[in-house]
Amino acid sequence: MKILLTGAAGFIGMHCAERLLARGDGVIGVDNLNDYYEVSLKESRLARISSHGNFSMHRISVEDRESMLALFASEKPDRVIHLAAQAGVRYSIENPHAYIDANLQAFMNILEGCRHNKVEHLVYASSSSVYGGNEKMPFSEHHSVDHPVSLYAATKKANELMAHTYSHLYELPTTGLRFFTVYGPWGRPDMALFKFTAAMLKGEPIDVYNNGQMVRDFTFIDDIVEGVIRVLDKIATPNPDFDPQSPDPQSSRAPFRVFNIGNGNPVPLMDYIGALESALGITAEKNMMPMQPGDVPMTSADTTELADWVGFAPDTDVRDGVQRFVDWYLAYHGRND
């Protein structure tokens, strides 16, 4: 297959590209390599895949309508994995307009490209952030997600609504994946694990929000990629049992699906930090901080629907995953201590 992959220089994007290329797919990579975090890390990720004969790289912004529609028209991808986005809950409070461009305008361009070029299946990144102020655990795709607590979350919910519209109007199969706190080798420097590791190796304190009273469904990158690829291969279909008298948010009369992709095993933040301390052999100096605006105290994924759909659910133990991240981090930064 020929797969158009946006966010190809990103954390999840690079890992997906490696898997797709390894099994013989052609990958059309799109990424603008913006400077939200170190461009050098993105370039290092690209270096791992750029020499592959079935990979082509296009350094354009997904929100650039003309460039994207031209790329769709020239490449005619069979399927699309849309991972490019402006990430980060806290950053969305400081720079809201970036999220409108990167998460809404860009997604519109993806939908139009898919519609006009008869793409077989669009798989796109949503987020556990859509659950917002919900407190019923674990989070289920059958729950309402109408109370976002950050603009980032609102843009991801909007993506799901836009996708459903195109599934309904144009019979475009779409599947949204609500990622839960992804971590692992080649991760993002703005994420806690990366920041904690960097600070601890420098002997600096780490900022621990909500005084450490946080719980997250940390999900290892290999599990995320496995889920993405399996979902890509199983095209979204209408739900024959959908009842418009009692509509279920997870499916539709249209070829539309939404799935959680999380580890299904929430871990207290202090245990996550403990796993990192063990992996590094360093005890962190902890700077206890209040809850940050737009944040939530707990996430927990019900992955029953994903398992039923593709026969897979993430299950990597956080201690193993953190150790693998640390091994990568030390090697990448040339440290042996």
N, C-alpha and C positions, 0 to 999 in steps of 0.2 A: 504493500500500500504506500501511497504518497501522503505523508502527514504534514500539515502546516502546524508548527509549534511556536506559539508566541511566548516570550520570556525565556528564550533558549539559553541565555547566559545567566539565568537565575538559578537559585538553589534547586528547586524542584525540576525546573526545565532541563538543566544539564543532565540530571539523573534520568529523566524520562527519555531524553535524546539518546543516551548511551544504551538504554534497554531497547529502544526501537531500532536503532542501527544494528545492534547485536543480532537481532532476529531477522534482519534483511529488509526492513522498511526504508523508504526514502524519507528524509526529514528536511523540511524547508524551515529553517530557523529564522525567527524575527525577534529582534531586541534592539532598543535604542542605546543600551549601555549608559543609562543616566547615572548621575552622581549622588543618588540617594545614599549609597554607601560606596566603599572603595571600588573604583572601576577596575583596578588591578586584579581584584578577586574575580570579577566577572570575566576578565580577559583570560585569567588562568583556567577558569572553568571551560571557556570556549576552546582553549588550546587542547583540551582532552578529546574534543569531538570534531574540530574543524578540518582535520586532515582526512577524515573518512570520506570515501568516494561517493557515498549516498547522502552526504550532508551539504547543504548550501546555506549560507548565512546572509541575511539582509538586515543591514543596520538602519532600520526605520522605526518611527514611532507608530504604534497601533492607532493612536488618535489622528494620524495623518490620513484623512479619508482617501485622497487621490492615490497616494502611494499604496495603500492597502488594497484598494479595489483593483488597481493595476496588477498587483502581485497575485491576487486571487485569479484574475482573468488569464494571466500568463502561465501560472503554475497548475491551475485546476486541481487542487488537492482533493483526495478522496475523503479524508476526515480531518478534523481540526481539534487540537488541544490548545485551549486559550488559558494561559497561566499569567501572562503579563498583566500587571496591575500596580497601582501605588499601594503599597502595603503599610501597615502600622496604625494601630488605634490612636496612640498618643500624637503621632505626626499629623493625623487628620484634624486634630483640634488646632494645631498651629498653622497648617497650610491647606485649608479646605478646598480651595480651587483646584489644587493638583489632583484631587480625587474625582472631581467632576470630569476633567479632561481624560485622565488615565483609566478611570473605571466605568464611566458612563459613555462618553463620546467614543472611546475605543471599542467598547462592547457593541455599540451600535454599528460600527464599521465591520466588526466580525460577523454580526448577524446578517448584514446586507451582503457581505462577501459570500457567506454560506448560501444565502437565499438565491443569489443570481448565478451561482456556479454549481448548483445541484450537489452540494456537499452531503455525504451520506449520514454524517453524525458529528455534532458539535459537543465536545466535552469541555467544561469550563470550571475554573476555580471559584467556588463560593467560600464561605468561611463559617466556623462555629460562632463567630461574632454576631451572626444574624439572630441568635437566640437572645441576645440583649439582656433585658431585665428578667427573663424567665428564671424561675427558681426550682421548678419541677425537674428532678433528675431521675435517670439520665435524660439528656436532651434527645428528643425523638423527632424525626421528620414529620410525624403526624401532629406535632404540636404547632400552635399558632406562633408566628415569628413577626409580630406587629409592633414590638416595642424596642427598637434599637437604641443603644445608649452611646453610639459614636457615629460620626458621618461615614467612616469606613464601613461599618456594619450596614448602614442604610444603603450605600452604593452596592454592596453585595446582594442585599435583598432585592434591590432594583434590578440587578442583573438576572436574578431568577424570574422576576415578573416579565422582564423584556423577553427572556428566552421562551417563557410559556406563550407569550403573544405570537412569536414567530412559529413556534410549534403548532399553534392553533390555526393561524392564518395561512401558513405556507407548508404545513406538514413537514417542517424541518425537525428531525429528531435531535433533541437536546438533553444533556445530562449534566446537572450541577453537582459538584462535590464539595461538601462542607468540611474543609480541612480543620483538624484540631491540633494546634500547637506542634508544628513539625520541627524536628531537630535531627542533627546527624552531621556527618562529614560534608564539607563544602557549604555549611550553613550560612545564614545571614548574620553579619556583624551587629545588627540592631536587635537581635534576639538575645534573651537572657543568658543562655548557655555560653554563647560566644563572648558576651560582655563580662560575665562572671570569670570565665577562664582567663581572658586577657588581664583583668584586674588582679586576680589571685597570683598569677605568675609574676606580676610586677610588685607584689606585696601591698597592693592597694585594697581598701575596703570595697565591698560590693553593696549596692543599694537593693534592699529587700522590701518590696512594697506590701502594704497592708500588714505591716509588722510580721510578715511571714505567714499570715493566715490566708494563704491562697492554695487552691487545688487546681491542677490542670491535667487534662487527658493527653499527656505528651505522647506524640506519635512519631515513630522512627521513619526516616526518609525511605528506606527500602520498602516498608509496608505501604507507604503512600504511593510510591511508584507502581508497585504490584496492583494496587487498587485502581489507579488511573488506567493502566494498560488493559486490565480485565474489563473495565467499564467501557473503554474505547472500543473494544472488540465486540461488545454486546449492545447493539443499537437500541436506543430508547424506543419503546412501543407504547401505544395507548393502553390504559388499564381497562379491560373489558368490564370490570366490576365497579368502575367509578360511578359514584352516586351524586349527581348534582344537587339532590335534596339535602345531602350531608357531605359536602365536598371535602376530600382528603388533600391536604397541602402537598403530599409527597408524590402524587401522580395525577393523571388527567385523562380526559377523553382524547386529548392530543398526545403525540409521541414525546412526552415530557417526563423526566424523572429527576429526583433530587435524593442524594444519599449523604449520610454522615460517613466520614472516614477518619476514625479515631481509634485509639488503642483499647477503648472499653475498660480501662483500668485507671481511674483517676489517682494521681499521686500528689501528696502535699508538697508544696514548694520546698519546705525544709528538707524533705527526703531527697528531692532532686538535687539540692545543694549538697546534701550528704553524699550522694553518689559521685558528685563531681569532686568533692574533697577526697574521697577514697581513691578515685582515679588519678588525681594529681599528687596525692600524698601531702596536701596542704590544707590546713584549717583556715577557713575564710574569716576575715574580720567583717562582721555584718553591720551595716548601717541601716537600722530599721526605719522605714518610711511609711507615711500614710498611704491609703488607697489613692490611685491616680484617677483623674476624671476620665470617663469612658471605659474604665476597666470593670471587670466582674470578679467576684471572689472565687467562683468555681465553674469548671466546665466538665462535662462527662458525656461521652458519646454512646448512644444505643446504636450498635452496628448490625442489628438483626436484619434490616432491609438489605444492606450491602451484601451480607453473607448469603441471604436467600437469592439475591440477584446474580452474583458472580461466584459464589462458593468460596469466598475469602473474607477474612476479617483480620486486621492487624493484631499482633500479640507480642511484640518485642519487649522484653523486660527492660525497664528504664536503666538499670545498672549496666546492662550489656551495651545498650545504645549510647550511654554517656561515655563509657570506656572507648567505644569505637570513635566517637567524636574527638576525645582527647588524643587518641593515637594519631588521628589525622591532623589535628591542630598542631601538635608538637612537630610532626614531620613537615607540615606545610611551612611552618615558621622556622624550621631548621634547628629545633631545640632538642636536646637529649636529656635535659634535667627534669 
